[in-house]
Amino acid sequence: MPTYTFQDTETGEVFDKILKISEKDDFLKSNPNLKSLVTGINIVAGVGGMKTDSGWKENLSRIAEAHPTSALADRYGSKSIKDVKTKQVINKHLGKK
């Protein structure tokens, strides 16, 4: 249920009330001294970081195998010794670290 913010026009008091959407209009009709205030929405974001369970890591690994030249493959892909040595030689001749 949403939280609505109301202001009493007689006293100036501002308060929050949790109501069903269908109850808001009835509440305002029964309390003519109240007006509804428009406030920003509450959004929780960026909490907890990225999902890192084994299923997610397996999915990243499959994506990395499908795209072997991507940055994701460098981080999560399985690499044989031959692949690592080949990449080192290529980077050496291209001047990368």
Residue pairs with C-beta under 8 A, 6 or more apart in sequence:
1 18
1 19
1 20
1 21
2 18
2 19
2 21
3 16
3 17
3 18
4 16
4 17
4 18
4 19
4 24
4 36
5 14
5 15
5 16
5 36
5 37
5 39
6 14
6 15
6 16
6 17
6 31
6 34
6 35
6 36
6 37
7 13
7 14
7 34
7 35
7 37
8 14
8 15
8 33
8 34
9 33
9 34
9 35
10 33
14 37
17 27
19 27
24 36
27 34
28 34
28 35
28 36
57 76
60 72
60 76
61 76
61 77
61 78
63 72
63 76
64 70
64 72
64 73
64 75
64 76
64 77
64 78
65 73
65 77
65 78
67 73
68 77
91 97
